[in-house]
Amino acid sequence: MHTPLTEEQKELITQKESFIAQKATLLKEYKSYQNDLEYAADNFEESLIENKREKLATQIRTLGQQIREIESWESQA
């Protein structure tokens, strides 16, 4: 027996495609920093780029987790 979806869950389900697009954009940006990293002039610049990539990676993981959660709600509905 499934539990009915909350209004918040229903709203997040409607935003799923937007989350997927956002994740793809962030992933593309994350990958683009790899080129910057290869041409970093010094350790300072390299660490700045790595920090940006770490922040993006966290956002990508969070969106991925949210998308998986939404998909589990959809399968229960």
N, C-alpha and C positions, 0 to 999 in steps of 0.2 A: 504494500500500500504506500502510495507516495503522499508526501505532505504538499499542500498547495504552495505555489510560489508567492513570495511577498511582492509587494509593489516595487520595492527596490530591485529585487531580482528580475522582475519583468522589464524594468527600465534598463538594467544592465544588459539584458539579452538583446534589446533593441539597438544597443550601442556596440554590439559585438563586432560588426564589420568595421566600424570606426576604430576600435581597438586594434584590430588586425592590420589596418592600414597604418595606424600610428606606429605599431611595432615594426612594420616593414621599413618605414621611413627612418626610424631610429637605428635599425640594423644597417641600413645603407650608410648612414652617417658614421656609425661605429666602424664599419669597414673602410670608409674613406680616410679615417684617421691613421689607418695602417700605413698608407703611402706617406702621410706627414711624418709618421714615426721613423720611417726608413731614411728620410732626408733631414731629420732633426739636426740642428747645428751643434748642440751641446747637451749635456746631461740635464740642464735646467729645462730646456725646451722639451726634451724627451719626457721629463717628469710631468710637465704641464699637459702634454698630449695624453700620457697614461692616465692622469687624473680625469680628464674629459672622457676617456674611454671607459674608465671604471664607473663613472656616473651613468653613462649611457647603458652599460651592461646591467646595472641595477634596475634601470627603468625598463629595459627589455625583459629581464627576468620577471619583474612585477607584472607587466602586461601579459606575458606568457602564462603566468600563474592565474591571472584574472580570466583570460580566455579559456583556459582549461576548466576553471570553476564554472564558467557560464555554460560550457559544453556539457558538463556533468548535470547542470540544472535542466538543460534542454533534453537530455536523454531520460531524465526522470519525469518530465512533463508529459 
